[in-house]
Amino acid sequence: MNRNIDALYAAIEKIYQMPEIRDREFYADFRRSWDAVLKKAFHSSVSYLPEDAKAIYTVEQEFLGINLRLHFDQLKIYDWYQKEVERKSKNIFVSKKLKRSYSKVLTLDKSVCRYEADAKEPALSEDMKNIIACALPGNPPELCVVYGNKWVDSKFTIFRQRSLSLYFMNTDFVPAFLGTPREVAMYLFLMDCGFIIFNYKEVKDKDLKQFLHIFRPSPMLKIKGLIG
């Protein structure tokens, strides 16, 4: 475990030393704040994983030299979606329409959305066949279906081939469905890094800072006990 932690810290240090990150005017605060969160997360033994292992959908993503492994609780996604349907305000799951190319690649703006057509997803309920995706760290961020992979292809017919309607998970709330504090911290940390790298040339540092999860801060950092 210690070797794994040391290797992870070494990979994080390389990210900190990237000019795109290091040269920002808020770098010192960014590093100090994230170091505190990551240290707390890495030494936590808390698990948010559901008792029903069938409800866990695993996603892997490599970004900036770090292999991120995320465990999504699909039953919790279903439960939160059903509760939000009953509310007037919708701030967790937002309706989006993705384009589908002739080569069957799904995109939203500059981001590609991946899905696993043969995913078994045994915990999914047949009474809710909506598809839910979220952003993953990337430059630009990649999108990934985390609920309803097996229903994606069936949404296309000979009359409707070029678009896919689904629900996009607000990035602030993605950590609500992850398995451990480490996953929560690493997900938001890499999302912040990706956001900086993708936007720093066009956005001034003072404006860039206000969008970062660590500075707002993202509500899940507080709810999961990683700050404050």
C-alpha positions as CSV (number, residue, x, y, z in Angstrom):
1,M,0.0,0.0,0.0
2,N,2.8,2.4,0.9
3,R,4.5,1.8,-2.4
4,N,1.3,2.6,-4.2
5,I,0.8,5.8,-2.3
6,D,4.4,6.8,-2.9
7,A,4.0,6.2,-6.7
8,L,0.8,8.2,-6.6
9,Y,2.4,11.1,-4.9
10,A,5.3,11.0,-7.4
11,A,2.8,11.2,-10.3
12,I,0.9,14.0,-8.6
13,E,4.2,15.9,-8.1
14,K,4.9,15.6,-11.9
15,I,1.5,17.2,-12.5
16,Y,2.2,20.1,-10.1
17,Q,5.4,20.7,-12.1
18,M,3.7,21.0,-15.4
19,P,4.1,24.6,-16.6
20,E,0.3,24.8,-17.3
21,I,-0.3,24.2,-13.6
22,R,2.9,25.6,-11.9
23,D,2.7,29.0,-13.8
24,R,-0.8,29.9,-12.7
25,E,-0.9,32.8,-10.2
26,F,-3.0,30.7,-7.8
27,Y,-0.6,27.8,-7.9
28,A,0.6,28.0,-4.2
29,D,-3.0,28.0,-2.9
30,F,-4.0,25.3,-5.4
31,R,-1.3,23.0,-4.3
32,R,-1.6,23.6,-0.6
33,S,-5.4,23.1,-0.6
34,W,-5.2,19.9,-2.7
35,D,-2.3,18.5,-0.7
36,A,-4.4,18.7,2.4
37,V,-7.4,17.0,0.8
38,L,-5.4,14.3,-0.9
39,K,-3.5,13.5,2.3
40,K,-6.8,13.1,4.2
41,A,-8.3,11.0,1.5
42,F,-5.3,8.7,1.1
43,H,-5.3,7.8,4.8
44,S,-9.0,7.2,5.1
45,S,-10.4,3.7,5.4
46,V,-14.0,4.7,4.7
47,S,-15.9,2.9,2.0
48,Y,-19.1,4.2,0.3
49,L,-19.5,1.0,-1.8
50,P,-23.0,-0.6,-1.7
51,E,-23.6,-4.0,-0.1
52,D,-24.9,-5.3,-3.4
53,A,-21.7,-5.8,-5.5
54,K,-23.9,-6.1,-8.6
55,A,-24.7,-2.4,-8.3
56,I,-21.0,-1.4,-8.8
57,Y,-20.1,-0.2,-12.3
58,T,-16.3,0.3,-12.7
59,V,-14.8,2.9,-15.0
60,E,-11.0,3.3,-15.7
61,Q,-9.5,6.4,-17.0
62,E,-5.8,7.3,-17.6
63,F,-4.9,11.0,-17.5
64,L,-1.7,12.8,-16.8
65,G,0.1,9.6,-16.0
66,I,-2.4,8.5,-13.4
67,N,-4.6,5.5,-13.8
68,L,-7.9,6.4,-12.2
69,R,-10.3,3.6,-11.2
70,L,-13.8,4.7,-10.3
71,H,-16.6,2.6,-8.8
72,F,-20.0,4.0,-9.4
73,D,-23.0,2.9,-7.3
74,Q,-25.7,2.5,-9.9
75,L,-28.5,1.9,-7.4
76,K,-27.7,5.2,-5.8
77,I,-27.7,6.9,-9.2
78,Y,-31.2,5.4,-9.8
79,D,-32.4,6.6,-6.4
80,W,-31.1,10.1,-6.7
81,Y,-32.5,10.4,-10.2
82,Q,-36.0,9.3,-9.1
83,K,-35.9,11.8,-6.3
84,E,-34.9,14.7,-8.6
85,V,-37.7,13.9,-11.0
86,E,-40.1,14.8,-8.2
87,R,-38.4,18.2,-7.6
88,K,-39.0,21.3,-9.6
89,S,-35.3,22.3,-9.6
90,K,-33.0,20.1,-11.6
91,N,-29.3,20.5,-10.7
92,I,-27.9,17.0,-10.6
93,F,-29.0,15.4,-13.8
94,V,-29.2,17.7,-16.9
95,S,-30.8,16.6,-20.2
96,K,-28.3,16.7,-23.1
97,K,-28.4,15.7,-26.7
98,L,-25.2,14.1,-28.1
99,K,-24.3,13.9,-31.8
100,R,-23.7,10.5,-33.4
101,S,-21.3,10.5,-36.4
102,Y,-21.5,8.1,-39.4
103,S,-18.8,6.0,-37.7
104,K,-21.1,5.8,-34.6
105,V,-18.9,8.0,-32.4
106,L,-20.9,10.0,-29.8
107,T,-19.8,13.6,-29.1
108,L,-20.9,16.6,-27.0
109,D,-19.1,19.8,-28.1
110,K,-15.4,18.8,-28.2
111,S,-15.8,15.7,-25.9
112,V,-16.2,12.1,-27.0
113,C,-18.6,10.0,-25.0
114,R,-17.8,6.3,-24.6
115,Y,-20.0,3.4,-23.6
116,E,-19.9,-0.3,-23.3
117,A,-22.6,-1.8,-25.4
118,D,-22.2,-5.3,-23.8
119,A,-22.2,-4.1,-20.2
120,K,-24.4,-6.4,-18.2
121,E,-25.4,-3.9,-15.5
122,P,-27.5,-6.4,-13.5
123,A,-28.7,-3.9,-10.9
124,L,-30.4,-1.7,-13.5
125,S,-34.2,-1.4,-13.3
126,E,-36.2,-2.0,-16.5
127,D,-38.7,0.6,-15.4
128,M,-36.1,3.4,-15.8
129,K,-34.3,3.1,-19.1
130,N,-32.8,6.6,-19.1
131,I,-29.1,6.8,-19.9
132,I,-26.8,8.8,-17.6
133,A,-23.3,9.9,-18.3
134,C,-20.6,12.0,-16.6
135,A,-17.4,13.8,-17.4
136,L,-14.0,12.1,-16.8
137,P,-10.7,13.9,-16.5
138,G,-9.2,14.7,-19.9
139,N,-8.1,17.5,-22.3
140,P,-10.8,18.0,-23.4
141,P,-12.8,16.0,-20.7
142,E,-14.1,12.7,-21.9
143,L,-17.6,11.6,-21.3
144,C,-18.7,8.1,-20.1
145,V,-22.0,6.4,-19.7
146,V,-22.2,5.1,-16.1
147,Y,-25.9,4.0,-16.1
148,G,-27.7,2.4,-19.0
149,N,-24.8,1.3,-21.3
150,K,-26.8,-1.6,-22.5
151,W,-29.7,0.6,-23.7
152,V,-27.6,3.0,-25.9
153,D,-27.7,1.1,-29.1
154,S,-31.4,0.4,-28.8
155,K,-32.1,4.1,-28.8
156,F,-31.1,4.3,-32.5
157,T,-33.6,3.4,-35.3
158,I,-33.6,3.8,-39.0
159,F,-35.5,7.1,-38.4
160,R,-33.2,8.4,-35.7
161,Q,-29.5,7.7,-36.3
162,R,-27.7,11.0,-35.6
163,S,-28.4,11.9,-32.0
164,L,-28.8,10.5,-28.5
165,S,-30.7,12.0,-25.7
166,L,-29.4,11.3,-22.2
167,Y,-28.8,12.9,-18.8
168,F,-25.5,14.4,-17.9
169,M,-24.4,14.3,-14.3
170,N,-23.4,17.6,-12.8
171,T,-19.7,17.2,-12.1
172,D,-20.0,18.5,-8.6
173,F,-22.2,15.6,-7.7
174,V,-20.3,12.8,-9.4
175,P,-18.4,12.1,-6.1
176,A,-21.7,11.2,-4.5
177,F,-21.7,8.0,-6.4
178,L,-18.1,7.0,-6.0
179,G,-16.7,4.2,-3.8
180,T,-14.0,5.8,-1.5
181,P,-12.6,9.2,-0.3
182,R,-9.6,8.5,-2.5
183,E,-11.7,8.2,-5.6
184,V,-13.6,11.4,-4.7
185,A,-10.4,13.4,-4.2
186,M,-8.5,12.1,-7.2
187,Y,-11.5,12.6,-9.5
188,L,-12.0,16.2,-8.5
189,F,-8.3,16.9,-8.4
190,L,-7.7,15.6,-12.0
191,M,-10.9,17.4,-13.2
192,D,-9.4,20.6,-11.8
193,C,-6.1,19.9,-13.5
194,G,-7.7,19.1,-16.8
195,F,-9.9,22.2,-16.6
196,I,-6.8,24.4,-16.1
197,I,-4.9,22.7,-19.0
198,F,-7.8,23.0,-21.3
199,N,-8.7,26.6,-20.6
200,Y,-5.7,28.5,-19.3
201,K,-4.7,30.0,-22.7
202,E,-8.1,31.6,-23.2
203,V,-9.1,32.3,-19.6
204,K,-7.4,34.7,-17.2
205,D,-6.1,33.1,-14.0
206,K,-8.4,35.1,-11.7
207,D,-11.4,33.9,-13.7
208,L,-10.1,30.4,-14.1
209,K,-9.7,30.0,-10.3
210,Q,-13.4,30.6,-9.6
211,F,-14.4,27.5,-11.6
212,L,-12.1,25.1,-9.8
213,H,-13.6,22.5,-7.4
214,I,-11.0,23.1,-4.7
215,F,-11.7,26.9,-4.5
216,R,-15.5,27.1,-4.8
217,P,-15.4,24.5,-3.1
218,S,-17.2,21.5,-4.6
219,P,-20.0,20.6,-2.1
220,M,-18.9,16.9,-2.0
221,L,-15.6,17.8,-0.6
222,K,-17.4,19.1,2.4
223,I,-20.1,16.4,2.6
224,K,-17.4,13.6,2.4
225,G,-15.5,15.3,5.2
226,L,-12.4,16.1,3.1
227,I,-12.4,19.8,3.9
228,G,-13.8,22.0,6.6
